[in-house]
Amino acid sequence: MNTLTRLIKILVCSSSFLWVASVVSAQSTSVMIDELTTNEVQAALDAGMTTAIYYVGGTHQSGPAVVLGKHNLLAAHLSRRVAEILGNALAYPPNPYAPAGDPIAKTGHMRFAGTVSMSAETLAAVSRDIAISALAVGFTHVIMLGDHGETQEIIKEVAGSVDDEWRSRGGRVIFIPVYDEGEGRMREILTARNVPNNRMTPIDDAAEMMALDSSNRWIRAEHLPQDIAAVASGELGQQFIDGKVEVAVARIRELVQ
């Protein structure tokens, strides 16, 4: 084997090692629980990362231009960003289902293909179980947030109930109204642009999906109404998303001492 051949083999092996090391590092430093091993979660808890983020998304129609999983895509993104900024938190995978109408009577979003509607009772039970599971393994604070309007009162009530049960044992469960406060910021921005109230939500939906993926995989641009397409953009969506992150982080820091 000549010197050049040996050098090439060394470079290839070194590159492979560095690539594997970078992948392992990326995995072990994730703030998303489903991207970690149980040992890594335990190590994070031992190191003081004892705040758990639980976000509720939703799977329902938003017309022909926006994908059904918009709430889930956004909830996953928000969960990760909030946990990363806090520095002492891990995030559970978002709950992808929420109340969206009666599937038998075909009310609300259940009139449209692809929608999944979880009853309020089921959402409450699932959310309760997730909170208790987090507290039982060592998290001291569980933060409940939702990106779907119909989930807010449900998870707020669950948070209050579980918090009452676990407070004496050192566990807290806190609901953060990031949906309402984030929506408020969004409406302020669009009001300044003279956008009518009834067009704000469609613009919000489209713009946030544009911000999450510049290749617009989550948007069917050809189906956007002209007035929505004229205003919605990735830059605008990023403002909406940043507003929600800022609200969530500020509220959590205020309440979790």
C-alpha positions as CSV (number, residue, x, y, z in Angstrom):
1,M,0.0,0.0,0.0
2,N,1.6,3.3,-1.1
3,T,1.6,6.5,1.0
4,L,-1.2,8.1,-1.0
5,T,-3.5,5.1,-0.6
6,R,-2.9,5.1,3.2
7,L,-3.5,8.8,3.4
8,I,-6.8,8.5,1.6
9,K,-8.0,5.7,3.9
10,I,-7.0,7.7,6.9
11,L,-9.0,10.7,5.6
12,V,-12.0,8.6,4.8
13,C,-12.0,6.9,8.3
14,S,-11.6,10.3,10.0
15,S,-14.5,11.8,8.0
16,S,-16.7,8.9,8.9
17,F,-15.8,9.1,12.6
18,L,-16.5,12.9,12.7
19,W,-19.9,12.4,10.9
20,V,-21.0,9.7,13.4
21,A,-19.8,11.8,16.3
22,S,-21.8,14.7,15.1
23,V,-24.9,12.6,14.7
24,V,-24.6,11.1,18.2
25,S,-24.0,14.6,19.6
26,A,-27.1,16.0,17.8
27,Q,-29.2,13.2,19.1
28,S,-28.0,13.4,22.7
29,T,-28.4,17.1,23.0
30,S,-31.9,17.3,21.6
31,V,-34.6,18.7,23.8
32,M,-37.3,16.5,22.3
33,I,-38.0,13.5,24.5
34,D,-38.9,11.2,21.6
35,E,-35.4,11.9,20.1
36,L,-33.6,10.8,23.3
37,T,-32.9,7.5,25.0
38,T,-34.2,6.8,28.5
39,N,-30.7,7.2,29.8
40,E,-30.4,10.6,28.2
41,V,-33.7,11.7,29.6
42,Q,-32.6,10.6,33.1
43,A,-29.2,12.3,32.7
44,A,-31.0,15.5,31.7
45,L,-33.3,15.3,34.8
46,D,-30.3,14.7,37.0
47,A,-28.7,17.8,35.5
48,G,-31.7,19.9,36.4
49,M,-33.7,19.9,33.2
50,T,-36.9,19.3,35.2
51,T,-39.5,21.3,33.2
52,A,-41.6,19.3,30.7
53,I,-43.3,21.0,27.8
54,Y,-46.6,19.4,26.6
55,Y,-48.2,21.0,23.5
56,V,-51.6,20.1,22.0
57,G,-51.9,20.4,18.3
58,G,-54.8,19.2,16.2
59,T,-55.6,17.5,12.8
60,H,-58.3,19.2,10.9
61,Q,-59.0,20.9,7.6
62,S,-58.0,24.5,6.8
63,G,-59.3,24.7,3.3
64,P,-57.6,23.6,0.0
65,A,-54.4,25.6,0.6
66,V,-53.1,24.6,4.0
67,V,-52.3,21.0,5.2
68,L,-54.4,19.3,7.9
69,G,-51.4,19.0,10.2
70,K,-50.7,22.7,10.5
71,H,-51.3,22.8,14.3
72,N,-49.0,19.8,14.8
73,L,-46.2,21.1,12.7
74,L,-46.3,24.4,14.6
75,A,-46.7,22.7,18.0
76,A,-43.5,20.6,17.3
77,H,-41.6,23.7,16.2
78,L,-42.8,25.8,19.2
79,S,-42.1,23.0,21.7
80,R,-38.5,22.7,20.5
81,R,-37.8,26.4,20.4
82,V,-39.3,27.1,23.8
83,A,-37.4,24.2,25.4
84,E,-34.1,25.2,23.8
85,I,-34.5,28.9,24.9
86,L,-35.4,27.9,28.5
87,G,-32.4,25.7,28.8
88,N,-33.9,23.6,31.6
89,A,-36.7,21.9,29.8
90,L,-37.5,18.9,27.6
91,A,-40.5,18.6,25.3
92,Y,-42.9,15.7,24.8
93,P,-44.1,15.0,21.3
94,P,-47.2,17.2,20.7
95,N,-50.6,15.6,21.1
96,P,-51.8,15.6,17.4
97,Y,-55.5,15.4,18.1
98,A,-58.1,17.8,19.5
99,P,-61.9,18.4,19.5
100,A,-62.9,19.3,15.9
101,G,-66.6,18.5,15.7
102,D,-68.9,15.5,16.0
103,P,-67.8,12.7,13.6
104,I,-71.2,11.1,13.5
105,A,-73.3,14.2,13.1
106,K,-70.6,15.7,10.9
107,T,-70.4,19.0,12.6
108,G,-67.6,21.5,12.6
109,H,-64.4,20.4,10.9
110,M,-65.7,16.8,10.7
111,R,-67.6,17.8,7.6
112,F,-64.3,17.6,5.7
113,A,-62.0,14.7,4.8
114,G,-58.9,14.0,6.8
115,T,-60.1,15.7,10.0
116,V,-59.7,13.8,13.3
117,S,-61.8,14.8,16.2
118,M,-60.9,13.7,19.8
119,S,-63.6,14.2,22.3
120,A,-63.0,16.7,25.2
121,E,-63.2,13.8,27.6
122,T,-60.5,11.9,25.8
123,L,-58.2,14.9,25.4
124,A,-58.6,15.6,29.1
125,A,-57.8,12.0,30.0
126,V,-54.8,11.8,27.7
127,S,-53.4,15.1,28.9
128,R,-53.8,14.1,32.5
129,D,-52.0,10.8,31.9
130,I,-49.1,12.6,30.2
131,A,-48.8,15.2,33.0
132,I,-48.8,12.4,35.7
133,S,-46.3,10.4,33.7
134,A,-43.9,13.3,33.5
135,L,-44.2,14.1,37.2
136,A,-43.8,10.5,38.2
137,V,-40.4,10.1,36.5
138,G,-38.9,13.3,38.0
139,F,-40.1,16.4,36.2
140,T,-41.1,19.0,38.7
141,H,-43.0,21.3,36.3
142,V,-45.3,20.3,33.4
143,I,-46.2,23.2,31.1
144,M,-49.4,22.7,29.1
145,L,-49.9,24.7,25.9
146,G,-52.2,24.4,22.9
147,D,-52.2,25.6,19.4
148,H,-55.9,24.8,18.8
149,G,-58.7,27.1,20.0
150,E,-61.0,24.4,21.3
151,T,-58.3,22.8,23.5
152,Q,-57.6,25.8,25.7
153,E,-60.2,25.4,28.4
154,I,-59.8,21.6,28.5
155,I,-56.1,21.6,29.2
156,K,-56.4,24.6,31.5
157,E,-58.9,22.6,33.6
158,V,-56.6,19.5,33.6
159,A,-53.6,21.5,34.5
160,G,-55.4,23.0,37.5
161,S,-56.7,19.6,38.7
162,V,-53.4,17.8,38.4
163,D,-51.6,20.7,40.0
164,D,-53.9,20.5,43.0
165,E,-53.1,16.8,43.4
166,W,-49.3,17.0,43.0
167,R,-48.4,20.3,44.6
168,S,-47.9,18.8,48.0
169,R,-45.5,16.3,46.5
170,G,-43.4,19.0,44.8
171,G,-45.0,18.8,41.4
172,R,-46.6,21.6,39.5
173,V,-48.7,21.7,36.3
174,I,-49.2,25.0,34.7
175,F,-51.3,26.1,31.7
176,I,-49.9,28.9,29.6
177,P,-52.4,30.8,27.4
178,V,-50.0,31.2,24.5
179,Y,-52.7,30.6,21.9
180,D,-54.8,33.6,23.1
181,E,-51.8,35.9,23.7
182,G,-50.1,34.9,20.5
183,E,-53.3,35.4,18.6
184,G,-53.5,38.9,20.1
185,R,-50.0,39.8,18.9
186,M,-50.9,38.5,15.4
187,R,-54.1,40.6,15.3
188,E,-52.2,43.7,16.3
189,I,-49.7,43.2,13.4
190,L,-52.4,42.6,10.9
191,T,-54.6,45.4,12.1
192,A,-51.7,47.8,11.5
193,R,-51.8,46.5,7.9
194,N,-55.6,47.2,7.6
195,V,-56.4,43.5,7.3
196,P,-60.1,42.8,8.0
197,N,-60.8,40.6,11.1
198,N,-62.3,37.7,9.0
199,R,-59.1,37.4,6.9
200,M,-56.6,37.3,9.8
201,T,-56.8,33.6,10.6
202,P,-56.3,32.4,7.0
203,I,-53.4,34.8,6.7
204,D,-52.0,33.6,10.0
205,D,-52.3,29.9,9.0
206,A,-50.7,30.4,5.6
207,A,-47.9,32.6,6.8
208,E,-46.8,30.4,9.6
209,M,-46.7,27.4,7.3
210,M,-44.5,29.4,4.9
211,A,-42.2,30.3,7.7
212,L,-41.8,26.7,8.8
213,D,-40.7,25.6,5.3
214,S,-39.5,27.9,2.6
215,S,-40.1,25.3,-0.1
216,N,-43.8,25.6,0.9
217,R,-44.5,21.9,1.4
218,W,-47.3,22.7,3.7
219,I,-49.0,25.2,1.4
220,R,-50.8,24.8,-1.9
221,A,-50.1,28.3,-3.2
222,E,-52.2,28.0,-6.2
223,H,-55.3,27.6,-4.0
224,L,-54.6,30.6,-1.8
225,P,-57.2,33.4,-2.3
226,Q,-55.6,36.5,-3.9
227,D,-56.1,38.7,-0.8
228,I,-54.4,36.1,1.4
229,A,-51.6,35.5,-1.0
230,A,-51.0,39.2,-1.3
231,V,-50.3,39.5,2.5
232,A,-49.1,36.1,3.7
233,S,-45.3,35.5,3.7
234,G,-42.7,33.5,5.5
235,E,-41.3,36.7,7.0
236,L,-44.8,37.6,8.4
237,G,-45.3,34.1,9.7
238,Q,-42.0,34.2,11.5
239,Q,-43.2,37.3,13.3
240,F,-46.3,35.4,14.5
241,I,-44.2,32.4,15.6
242,D,-41.6,34.5,17.4
243,G,-44.4,36.2,19.2
244,K,-45.8,32.9,20.5
245,V,-42.3,31.8,21.6
246,E,-41.7,35.0,23.4
247,V,-45.0,34.8,25.2
248,A,-44.4,31.2,26.2
249,V,-40.9,31.7,27.5
250,A,-41.7,34.9,29.4
251,R,-44.7,33.3,31.1
252,I,-42.9,30.1,32.0
253,R,-39.9,32.0,33.5
254,E,-42.4,34.2,35.4
255,L,-44.2,31.2,36.9
256,V,-41.5,28.5,37.3
257,Q,-39.1,29.6,40.0
